[in-house]
């Protein structure tokens, strides 16, 4: 199911040249984003990966050595750079839309799509994922559900500001492409 959150009268083709995928960790932003980009002939950028490449260190090391405030500044600066690019699909970090007015910046410069999943679906994806995620390391399944439910509850007000909200369960890149073509 897709919800269109805003009036499309101001929607221009130029804005469609930037697509920002937002959502909780494990929602599929990077996987879907890279497939969507290939399907529509756009570049793909994973913001977290770009931050790591730019900083020359992994995100947990950035947090440890520089703190969250510096990480969020770098994240904001990279977002502004990406807003100058054309024909790009961007997978944002899970917390990006929740800081430094970044959800507004994304909405002003492109299509924002919130890939929404319920806490139990996110728990299944994260608990069995091979990707190391420092925020959830060592959590039992019940602890992970509680963590996801709490953090998702805090972030939902930002995620809900996306232009589109899509159900992330079994979501295919073709569905995202059709959504963008139809708007």
N, CA, C and O of each residue as an XYZ file, in Angstrom:
732
protein
N       0.832     -1.178      0.000
C       0.000      0.000      0.000
C       0.878      1.241      0.000
O       1.898      1.291      0.687
N       0.481      2.231     -0.764
C       1.235      3.477     -0.878
C       0.335      4.622     -0.473
O      -0.812      4.715     -0.908
N       0.863      5.483      0.356
C       0.153      6.702      0.705
C       0.931      7.865      0.135
O       2.139      7.964      0.346
N       0.256      8.751     -0.586
C       0.875      9.982     -1.058
C       0.548     11.041     -0.025
O      -0.622     11.332      0.225
N       1.561     11.609      0.565
C       1.379     12.517      1.686
C       1.140     13.966      1.297
O       0.635     14.741      2.109
N       1.493     14.352      0.068
C       1.434     15.770     -0.270
C       0.741     15.993     -1.597
O       0.588     15.080     -2.409
N       0.330     17.222     -1.792
C      -0.264     17.655     -3.046
C       0.808     17.621     -4.128
O       1.918     18.110     -3.915
N       0.494     17.056     -5.272
C       1.477     16.939     -6.344
C       1.522     18.145     -7.263
O       2.296     18.138     -8.221
N       0.734     19.176     -7.020
C       0.683     20.297     -7.950
C       2.039     21.004     -8.083
O       2.343     21.551     -9.144
N       2.845     21.000     -7.037
C       4.152     21.655     -7.096
C       5.266     20.679     -7.475
O       6.437     21.055     -7.537
N       4.901     19.458     -7.722
C       5.871     18.400     -8.004
C       6.406     18.552     -9.423
O       5.636     18.578    -10.383
N       7.714     18.651     -9.551
C       8.308     18.835    -10.865
C       9.195     17.667    -11.226
O       9.651     16.930    -10.352
N       9.441     17.497    -12.512
C      10.327     16.444    -12.980
C      11.722     16.571    -12.407
O      12.376     15.566    -12.128
N      12.185     17.806    -12.228
C      13.522     18.025    -11.680
C      13.628     17.458    -10.268
O      14.644     16.863     -9.908
N      12.583     17.641     -9.472
C      12.619     17.104     -8.115
C      12.646     15.583     -8.126
O      13.200     14.961     -7.220
N      12.054     14.992     -9.137
C      12.071     13.540     -9.221
C      13.461     13.010     -9.546
O      13.686     11.801     -9.509
N      14.389     13.898     -9.864
C      15.733     13.433    -10.189
C      16.532     13.093     -8.921
O      17.660     12.607     -9.007
N      15.946     13.348     -7.755
C      16.544     12.951     -6.480
C      15.508     12.171     -5.692
O      14.417     12.671     -5.419
N      15.846     10.967     -5.335
C      14.935     10.110     -4.574
C      15.636      9.733     -3.275
O      16.726      9.160     -3.291
N      15.004     10.058     -2.148
C      15.568      9.771     -0.839
C      14.744      8.675     -0.174
O      13.545      8.843      0.051
N      15.386      7.557      0.139
C      14.720      6.466      0.851
C      15.033      6.609      2.333
O      16.193      6.664      2.739
N      13.972      6.668      3.131
C      14.139      6.813      4.571
C      13.440      5.654      5.269
O      12.573      4.997      4.694
N      13.827      5.418      6.501
C      13.214      4.363      7.291
C      14.198      3.825      8.311
O      15.370      4.202      8.333
N      13.703      2.948      9.144
C      14.485      2.369     10.232
C      15.576      1.463      9.670
O      15.460      0.968      8.548
N      16.642      1.245     10.454
C      17.670      0.299     10.031
C      17.018     -1.057      9.760
O      16.132     -1.494     10.494
N      17.471     -1.706      8.701
C      16.921     -3.009      8.344
C      15.676     -2.948      7.481
O      15.120     -3.989      7.131
N      15.222     -1.749      7.128
C      13.992     -1.634      6.332
C      14.224     -1.929      4.857
O      13.263     -2.092      4.105
N      15.481     -2.003      4.431
C      15.766     -2.333      3.040
C      16.133     -1.152      2.172
O      16.113     -1.257      0.946
N      16.469     -0.031      2.783
C      16.771      1.179      2.010
C      17.921      0.970      1.034
O      17.816      1.351     -0.132
N      19.003      0.378      1.487
C      20.176      0.202      0.621
C      19.917     -0.836     -0.474
O      20.241     -0.610     -1.640
N      19.343     -1.948     -0.100
C      19.069     -3.008     -1.077
C      18.082     -2.525     -2.133
O      18.338     -2.652     -3.331
N      16.962     -1.974     -1.694
C      15.959     -1.468     -2.638
C      16.493     -0.287     -3.432
O      16.238     -0.168     -4.630
N      17.236      0.585     -2.759
C      17.775      1.766     -3.427
C      18.704      1.426     -4.569
O      18.605      2.013     -5.646
N      19.610      0.479     -4.349
C      20.539      0.116     -5.425
C      19.805     -0.543     -6.588
O      20.139     -0.306     -7.749
N      18.818     -1.362     -6.284
C      18.032     -2.006     -7.350
C      17.172     -0.999     -8.095
O      17.064     -1.061     -9.320
N      16.559     -0.071     -7.368
C      15.749      0.972     -7.999
C      16.615      1.836     -8.906
O      16.224      2.144    -10.032
N      17.784      2.226     -8.422
C      18.684      3.066     -9.220
C      19.052      2.373    -10.530
O      19.030      2.996    -11.591
N      19.389      1.086    -10.459
C      19.713      0.340    -11.686
C      18.518      0.301    -12.626
O      18.665      0.467    -13.837
N      17.337      0.080    -12.064
C      16.130     -0.048    -12.883
C      15.806      1.240    -13.635
O      15.378      1.189    -14.788
N      16.006      2.392    -12.998
C      15.628      3.663    -13.628
C      16.832      4.417    -14.216
O      16.679      5.521    -14.739
N      18.020      3.822    -14.128
C      19.196      4.434    -14.732
C      19.786      5.596    -13.952
O      20.411      6.483    -14.533
N      19.591      5.595    -12.636
C      20.135      6.636    -11.770
C      21.382      6.109    -11.063
O      21.632      4.904    -11.035
N      22.159      7.031    -10.495
C      23.254      6.656     -9.606
C      22.642      6.264     -8.264
O      21.520      6.655     -7.942
N      23.391      5.491     -7.493
C      22.961      5.129     -6.149
C      24.011      5.576     -5.152
O      25.208      5.378     -5.364
N      23.553      6.184     -4.055
C      24.449      6.598     -2.973
C      23.859      6.126     -1.647
O      22.705      6.406     -1.325
N      24.676      5.407     -0.892
C      24.336      5.055      0.481
C      25.020      6.115      1.349
O      26.248      6.161      1.422
N      24.226      6.963      2.005
C      24.803      8.083      2.767
C      25.780      7.625      3.839
O      26.837      8.232      4.006
N      25.446      6.561      4.570
C      26.348      6.083      5.615
C      27.679      5.633      5.018
O      28.743      5.921      5.568
N      27.613      4.932      3.903
C      28.833      4.476      3.249
C      29.662      5.668      2.759
O      30.888      5.661      2.873
N      28.996      6.686      2.217
C      29.694      7.877      1.744
C      30.362      8.624      2.906
O      31.479      9.124      2.767
N      29.682      8.695      4.037
C      30.266      9.327      5.224
C      31.513      8.554      5.656
O      32.540      9.155      5.969
N      31.423      7.228      5.674
C      32.576      6.412      6.062
C      33.752      6.616      5.108
O      34.897      6.742      5.541
N      33.457      6.648      3.803
C      34.514      6.854      2.813
C      35.152      8.234      2.976
O      36.373      8.377      2.903
N      34.320      9.234      3.196
C      34.815     10.612      3.346
C      35.650     10.761      4.617
O      36.704     11.398      4.602
N      35.179     10.177      5.709
C      35.871     10.294      6.997
C      37.066      9.353      7.112
O      37.968      9.580      7.919
N      37.069      8.296      6.301
C      38.143      7.315      6.395
C      38.030      6.428      7.617
O      39.021      5.863      8.080
N      36.802      6.305      8.146
C      36.573      5.431      9.295
C      35.114      5.005      9.332
O      34.253      5.648      8.733
N      34.850      3.935     10.028
C      33.496      3.406     10.156
C      32.670      4.318     11.080
O      33.223      5.045     11.905
N      31.359      4.265     10.930
C      30.472      5.136     11.711
C      30.636      4.937     13.223
O      30.664      5.929     13.951
N      30.746      3.697     13.732
C      30.964      3.570     15.177
C      32.229      4.298     15.644
O      32.244      4.878     16.730
N      33.289      4.270     14.830
C      34.523      4.980     15.186
C      34.312      6.495     15.157
O      34.868      7.221     15.980
N      33.505      6.964     14.200
C      33.196      8.404     14.147
C      32.494      8.825     15.433
O      32.849      9.835     16.040
N      31.492      8.039     15.847
C      30.767      8.349     17.083
C      31.726      8.336     18.279
O      31.672      9.224     19.131
N      32.610      7.321     18.341
C      33.539      7.197     19.478
C      34.564      8.323     19.511
O      34.851      8.872     20.575
N      35.116      8.669     18.355
C      36.207      9.649     18.317
C      35.727     11.100     18.244
O      36.372     11.999     18.783
N      34.584     11.324     17.569
C      34.137     12.701     17.330
C      32.790     13.027     17.971
O      32.466     14.198     18.168
N      32.016     12.016     18.293
C      30.713     12.223     18.903
C      29.592     12.328     17.873
O      29.829     12.536     16.683
N      28.364     12.179     18.368
C      27.200     12.206     17.479
C      27.019     13.566     16.828
O      26.621     13.638     15.665
N      27.300     14.645     17.546
C      27.083     15.987     16.994
C      27.915     16.200     15.724
O      27.413     16.753     14.746
N      29.159     15.773     15.729
C      30.018     15.906     14.540
C      29.512     14.997     13.431
O      29.467     15.401     12.269
N      29.128     13.758     13.785
C      28.577     12.849     12.781
C      27.365     13.480     12.104
O      27.259     13.452     10.878
N      26.454     14.045     12.885
C      25.238     14.643     12.315
C      25.578     15.851     11.439
O      24.899     16.092     10.441
N      26.603     16.606     11.791
C      27.022     17.723     10.944
C      27.542     17.204      9.607
O      27.181     17.721      8.550
N      28.388     16.185      9.660
C      28.909     15.600      8.416
C      27.775     15.028      7.571
O      27.764     15.170      6.348
N      26.828     14.384      8.235
C      25.671     13.812      7.545
C      24.878     14.923      6.847
O      24.469     14.772      5.696
N      24.669     16.025      7.544
C      23.945     17.176      7.003
C      24.690     17.761      5.799
O      24.081     18.045      4.767
N      26.007     17.940      5.933
C      26.817     18.495      4.844
C      26.771     17.599      3.601
O      26.662     18.090      2.478
N      26.854     16.301      3.812
C      26.795     15.363      2.676
C      25.419     15.405      2.027
O      25.307     15.336      0.803
N      24.369     15.518      2.842
C      23.020     15.633      2.272
C      22.924     16.864      1.375
O      22.379     16.787      0.274
N      23.450     17.995      1.836
C      23.400     19.217      1.020
C      24.158     19.027     -0.296
O      23.715     19.512     -1.338
N      25.275     18.339     -0.259
C      26.013     18.043     -1.496
C      25.181     17.165     -2.426
O      25.159     17.387     -3.637
N      24.503     16.180     -1.871
C      23.685     15.274     -2.687
C      22.489     16.002     -3.307
O      22.001     15.608     -4.367
N      22.026     17.048     -2.654
C      20.903     17.826     -3.187
C      21.289     18.590     -4.447
O      20.413     19.078     -5.162
N      22.573     18.701     -4.728
C      23.040     19.341     -5.959
C      23.204     18.340     -7.103
O      23.434     18.738     -8.246
N      23.090     17.069     -6.809
C      23.251     16.048     -7.839
C      21.918     15.762     -8.513
O      20.853     15.961     -7.928
N      21.994     15.300     -9.731
C      20.810     14.909    -10.503
C      20.818     13.400    -10.691
O      21.869     12.759    -10.665
N      19.639     12.852    -10.877
C      19.483     11.430    -11.197
C      20.193     10.532    -10.186
O      21.094      9.764    -10.527
N      19.760     10.653     -8.940
C      20.381      9.888     -7.863
C      19.314      9.341     -6.920
O      18.344     10.020     -6.584
N      19.522      8.102     -6.508
C      18.725      7.483     -5.454
C      19.623      7.428     -4.228
O      20.738      6.912     -4.290
N      19.131      7.965     -3.104
C      19.930      8.061     -1.883
C      19.280      7.224     -0.788
O      18.108      7.404     -0.460
N      20.064      6.306     -0.232
C      19.656      5.580      0.960
C      20.212      6.347      2.147
O      21.428      6.457      2.301
N      19.336      6.878      2.985
C      19.778      7.660      4.135
C      20.012      6.745      5.326
O      19.527      5.614      5.362
N      20.761      7.249      6.300
C      20.864      6.539      7.561
C      19.518      6.605      8.267
O      18.734      7.524      8.032
N      19.250      5.644      9.121
C      17.954      5.579      9.798
C      17.611      6.824     10.597
O      16.439      7.184     10.708
N      18.621      7.490     11.159
C      18.357      8.679     11.966
C      18.431      9.992     11.207
O      18.072     11.040     11.745
N      18.891      9.948      9.963
C      19.102     11.189      9.201
C      17.873     12.102      9.151
O      18.009     13.303      9.387
N      16.683     11.580      8.854
C      15.529     12.487      8.749
C      15.145     13.158     10.062
O      14.351     14.098     10.072
N      15.702     12.682     11.159
C      15.293     13.135     12.489
C      16.177     14.248     13.051
O      15.967     14.691     14.180
N      17.155     14.701     12.279
C      18.120     15.671     12.788
C      18.331     16.807     11.799
O      18.197     16.635     10.588
N      18.664     17.979     12.347
C      19.111     19.133     11.561
C      18.200     19.483     10.388
O      18.673     19.906      9.333
N      16.897     19.306     10.575
C      15.918     19.692      9.550
C      16.112     18.932      8.229
O      15.700     19.404      7.169
N      16.740     17.758      8.302
C      17.059     17.033      7.072
C      15.830     16.486      6.357
O      15.865     16.347      5.135
N      14.754     16.171      7.057
C      13.554     15.700      6.354
C      12.997     16.819      5.475
O      12.546     16.561      4.359
N      13.023     18.056      5.969
C      12.549     19.178      5.161
C      13.456     19.386      3.948
O      12.977     19.609      2.837
N      14.755     19.312      4.168
C      15.708     19.483      3.065
C      15.447     18.426      1.986
O      15.410     18.741      0.797
N      15.268     17.180      2.407
C      14.996     16.106      1.437
C      13.686     16.360      0.704
O      13.618     16.208     -0.516
N      12.646     16.746      1.439
C      11.351     17.017      0.801
C      11.433     18.185     -0.176
O      10.756     18.186     -1.205
N      12.261     19.180      0.142
C      12.410     20.350     -0.729
C      13.208     20.044     -1.991
O      13.087     20.762     -2.984
N      14.014     18.999     -1.967
C      14.921     18.732     -3.083
C      14.661     17.422     -3.816
O      15.400     17.081     -4.740
N      13.636     16.688     -3.429
C      13.389     15.431     -4.126
C      12.189     14.686     -3.579
O      11.403     15.215     -2.794
N      12.072     13.467     -4.008
C      10.998     12.582     -3.545
C      11.497     11.815     -2.334
O      12.545     11.171     -2.392
N      10.758     11.879     -1.243
C      11.090     11.109     -0.049
C      10.126      9.944      0.052
O       8.913     10.111     -0.070
N      10.675      8.771      0.275
C       9.868      7.557      0.393
C      10.224      6.882      1.706
O      11.368      6.479      1.919
N       9.239      6.763      2.583
C       9.419      6.075      3.857
C       9.070      4.606      3.662
O       7.929      4.267      3.348
N      10.048      3.747      3.849
C       9.837      2.306      3.771
C       9.462      1.848      5.176
O      10.313      1.717      6.056
N       8.181      1.610      5.361
C       7.621      1.351      6.688
C       7.501     -0.151      6.940
O       7.001     -0.901      6.102
N       7.964     -0.564      8.099
C       7.840     -1.952      8.542
C       7.469     -1.974     10.013
O       7.899     -1.102     10.769
N       6.677     -2.955     10.437
C       6.359     -3.056     11.859
C       7.565     -3.570     12.652
O       8.450     -4.208     12.082
N       7.607     -3.298     13.962
C       8.744     -3.701     14.788
C       9.120     -5.180     14.692
O      10.308     -5.502     14.669
N       8.153     -6.077     14.635
C       8.493     -7.506     14.584
C       9.166     -7.883     13.268
O      10.062     -8.728     13.256
N       8.754     -7.276     12.169
C       9.404     -7.535     10.883
C      10.829     -6.985     10.904
O      11.753     -7.620     10.395
N      11.002     -5.811     11.491
C      12.349     -5.238     11.611
C      13.217     -6.115     12.500
O      14.387     -6.344     12.194
N      12.656     -6.604     13.596
C      13.407     -7.497     14.497
C      13.893     -8.718     13.744
O      15.054     -9.100     13.883
N      13.034     -9.341     12.947
C      13.438    -10.530     12.198
C      14.579    -10.218     11.242
O      15.528    -10.994     11.130
N      14.491     -9.100     10.561
C      15.548     -8.723      9.620
C      16.847     -8.408     10.335
O      17.918     -8.821      9.891
N      16.764     -7.683     11.437
C      17.965     -7.255     12.135
C      18.612     -8.373     12.942
O      19.838     -8.479     12.976
N      17.812     -9.202     13.589
C      18.343    -10.248     14.455
C      19.146    -11.266     13.648
O      20.157    -11.785     14.120
N      18.691    -11.544     12.438
C      19.351    -12.560     11.612
C      20.265    -11.962     10.541
O      20.790    -12.689      9.698
N      20.454    -10.657     10.569
C      21.298     -9.987      9.583
C      22.772    -10.269      9.840
O      23.199    -10.429     10.983
N      23.528    -10.328      8.771
C      24.982    -10.485      8.885
C      25.679     -9.132      9.051
O      26.867     -9.077      9.372
N      24.945     -8.053      8.834
C      25.505     -6.709      8.970
C      25.660     -6.368     10.444
O      24.725     -6.534     11.227
N      26.839     -5.893     10.819
C      27.067     -5.499     12.204
C      26.499     -4.113     12.448
O      26.822     -3.163     11.734
N      25.654     -4.005     13.457
C      25.025     -2.734     13.798
C      25.264     -2.478     15.286
O      24.675     -3.140     16.139
N      26.133     -1.511     15.588
C      26.518     -1.276     16.988
C      25.342     -0.989     17.923
O      25.379     -1.381     19.089
N      24.315     -0.322     17.439
C      23.182      0.021     18.315
C      22.450     -1.202     18.851
O      21.815     -1.132     19.903
N      22.531     -2.316     18.140
C      21.756     -3.490     18.554
C      22.625     -4.679     18.939
O      22.112     -5.752     19.255
N      23.923     -4.490     18.914
C      24.856     -5.584     19.193
C      24.589     -6.183     20.578
O      24.487     -5.466     21.573
N      24.478     -7.509     20.613
C      24.329     -8.222     21.873
C      22.933     -8.247     22.454
O      22.733     -8.800     23.535
N      21.969     -7.671     21.775
C      20.596     -7.648     22.299
C      19.912     -8.993     22.023
O      20.066     -9.570     20.947
N      19.161     -9.475     23.006
C      18.329    -10.665     22.803
C      17.134    -10.273     21.935
O      16.900     -9.087     21.705
N      16.387    -11.248     21.458
C      15.216    -10.930     20.632
C      14.221    -10.043     21.380
O      13.775     -9.047     20.810
N      13.850    -10.349     22.624
C      12.918     -9.448     23.337
C      13.493     -8.044     23.544
O      12.767     -7.057     23.422
N      14.781     -7.946     23.852
C      15.411     -6.631     24.017
C      15.414     -5.868     22.695
O      15.215     -4.653     22.666
N      15.640     -6.584     21.617
C      15.665     -5.957     20.300
C      14.286     -5.413     19.933
O      14.179     -4.302     19.414
N      13.232     -6.184     20.196
C      11.864     -5.713     19.917
C      11.569     -4.452     20.724
O      10.994     -3.498     20.200
N      11.956     -4.445     21.985
C      11.711     -3.274     22.836
C      12.488     -2.063     22.315
O      11.951     -0.957     22.248
N      13.753     -2.279     21.947
C      14.589     -1.205     21.414
C      13.985     -0.631     20.133
O      13.863      0.585     19.992
N      13.612     -1.500     19.211
C      13.034     -1.070     17.934
C      11.740     -0.302     18.172
O      11.541      0.774     17.608
N      10.873     -0.845     18.992
C       9.577     -0.217     19.261
C       9.761      1.185     19.831
O       9.069      2.117     19.420
N      10.687      1.340     20.771
C      10.933      2.641     21.394
C      11.523      3.634     20.400
O      11.011      4.743     20.249
N      12.594      3.239     19.724
C      13.268      4.156     18.804
C      12.395      4.483     17.594
O      12.358      5.627     17.140
N      11.702      3.487     17.080
C      10.794      3.729     15.956
C       9.696      4.705     16.366
O       9.315      5.578     15.586
N       9.188      4.559     17.583
C       8.177      5.491     18.086
C       8.684      6.923     18.115
O       7.934      7.854     17.822
N       9.949      7.106     18.465
C      10.542      8.448     18.492
C      10.748      9.008     17.085
O      10.593     10.209     16.862
N      11.096      8.141     16.143
C      11.421      8.586     14.787
C      10.208      8.706     13.867
O      10.265      9.394     12.848
N       9.142      8.057     14.215
C       7.975      7.978     13.328
C       7.460      9.352     12.904
O       7.046      9.519     11.757
N       7.477     10.335     13.797
C       6.966     11.672     13.453
C       7.771     12.305     12.323
O       7.243     13.119     11.565
N       9.027     11.942     12.208
C       9.857     12.444     11.107
C       9.619     11.622      9.845
O       9.446     12.175      8.758
N       9.610     10.310      9.994
C       9.382      9.431      8.844
C       8.039      9.727      8.177
O       7.915      9.666      6.954
N       7.044     10.047      8.989
C       5.694     10.305      8.466
C       5.621     11.571      7.611
O       4.611     11.803      6.946
N       6.662     12.384      7.617
C       6.683     13.602      6.800
C       7.127     13.332      5.359
O       7.172     14.251      4.541
N       7.451     12.079      5.052
C       7.870     11.728      3.693
C       6.723     11.969      2.720
O       5.551     11.912      3.093
N       7.079     12.238      1.468
C       6.080     12.414      0.417
C       5.261     11.134      0.228
O       4.047     11.180      0.025
N       5.944     10.002      0.298
C       5.280      8.707      0.131
C       5.612      7.813      1.309
O       6.719      7.848      1.845
N       4.635      7.011      1.704
C       4.840      5.980      2.712
C       4.451      4.662      2.059
O       3.338      4.506      1.557
N       5.397      3.707      2.075
C       5.133      2.416      1.433
C       5.334      1.304      2.441
O       6.185      1.390      3.326
N       4.542      0.265      2.295
C       4.682     -0.918      3.123
C       5.915     -1.670      2.642
O       5.974     -2.094      1.487
N       6.899     -1.839      3.519
C       8.162     -2.448      3.139
C       8.165     -3.963      3.090
O       9.149     -4.554      2.646
N       7.092     -4.613      3.533
C       7.034     -6.070      3.500
C       6.907     -6.524      2.045
O       5.951     -6.171      1.355
N       7.864     -7.296      1.598
C       7.907     -7.836      0.227
C       7.897     -6.745     -0.850
O       7.438     -6.987     -1.966
N       8.389     -5.567     -0.532
C       8.425     -4.457     -1.481
C       9.444     -4.728     -2.582
O      10.554     -5.185     -2.311
N       9.066     -4.448     -3.804
C       9.924     -4.655     -4.972
C      10.317     -3.306     -5.566
O       9.541     -2.352     -5.508
N      11.531     -3.222     -6.142
C      11.954     -1.958     -6.761
C      11.026     -1.528     -7.889
O      10.874     -0.333     -8.142
N      10.416     -2.472     -8.557
C       9.476     -2.143     -9.636
C       8.287     -1.367     -9.100
O       7.753     -0.491     -9.781
N       7.870     -1.683     -7.882
C       6.756     -0.953     -7.256
C       7.147      0.496     -6.962
O       6.343      1.412     -7.131
N       8.381      0.689     -6.523
C       8.844      2.055     -6.266
C       8.956      2.840     -7.568
O       8.588      4.013     -7.618
N       9.460      2.202     -8.616
C       9.570      2.862     -9.917
C       8.196      3.266    -10.441
O       8.022      4.370    -10.956
N       7.219      2.364    -10.308
C       5.858      2.659    -10.763
C       5.257      3.805     -9.945
O       4.550      4.652    -10.491
N       5.533      3.834     -8.655
C       5.056      4.905     -7.780
C       5.565      6.257     -8.274
O       4.807      7.222     -8.370
N       6.847      6.311     -8.580
C       7.443      7.577     -9.017
C       6.963      7.985    -10.400
O       6.774      9.172    -10.662
N       6.764      7.021    -11.285
C       6.269      7.319    -12.624
C       4.839      7.849    -12.585
O       4.462      8.706    -13.383
N       4.053      7.333    -11.654
C       2.645      7.687    -11.570
C       2.373      9.012    -10.900
O       1.244      9.502    -10.943
N       3.388      9.613    -10.274
C       3.140     10.856     -9.537
C       3.449     12.072    -10.361
O       3.292     13.196     -9.886
